[in-house]
Amino acid sequence: MKVGDLVVLSARGAKLNKNMNITHYHGGYGLLAHIIDTEAMCYVVHWFDKNGEYWRRKYFDRFEIKKFKKK
C-alpha cells in the first residue's frame, strides 16, 4: 500500500473491538495519509463516513485494513 490509496476495514480489522465504532456507526472508507513505520506497518488513515464526510484520523496496523476495490 502507498499513501493516497483508498482503504476499508479488512474482515480481521472489523472483528476488533477497537474498530467497532467504524463498523457499526460510520462504515465508509479511509484515505491512507501517512505511513509511520514500514517495519512495524503502522498507518495513519483519514476516515470518511458513508456520506463522504470526514469523520476522524485513526491509526491502523496493516492487517486491519485492505485496499478498496470497486464493485
Secondary structure as GFF3:
##gff-version 3
##sequence-region A 1 71
A	DSSP	beta_strand	6	9	.	.	.	ID=ss1
A	DSSP	alpha_helix	11	15	.	.	.	ID=ss2
A	DSSP	three_ten_helix	17	19	.	.	.	ID=ss3
A	DSSP	alpha_helix	20	21	.	.	.	ID=ss4
A	DSSP	pi_helix	22	26	.	.	.	ID=ss5
A	DSSP	beta_strand	29	37	.	.	.	ID=ss6
A	DSSP	beta_strand	42	48	.	.	.	ID=ss7
A	DSSP	beta_strand	54	61	.	.	.	ID=ss8
A	DSSP	three_ten_helix	62	64	.	.	.	ID=ss9
A	DSSP	beta_strand	65	67	.	.	.	ID=ss10
###
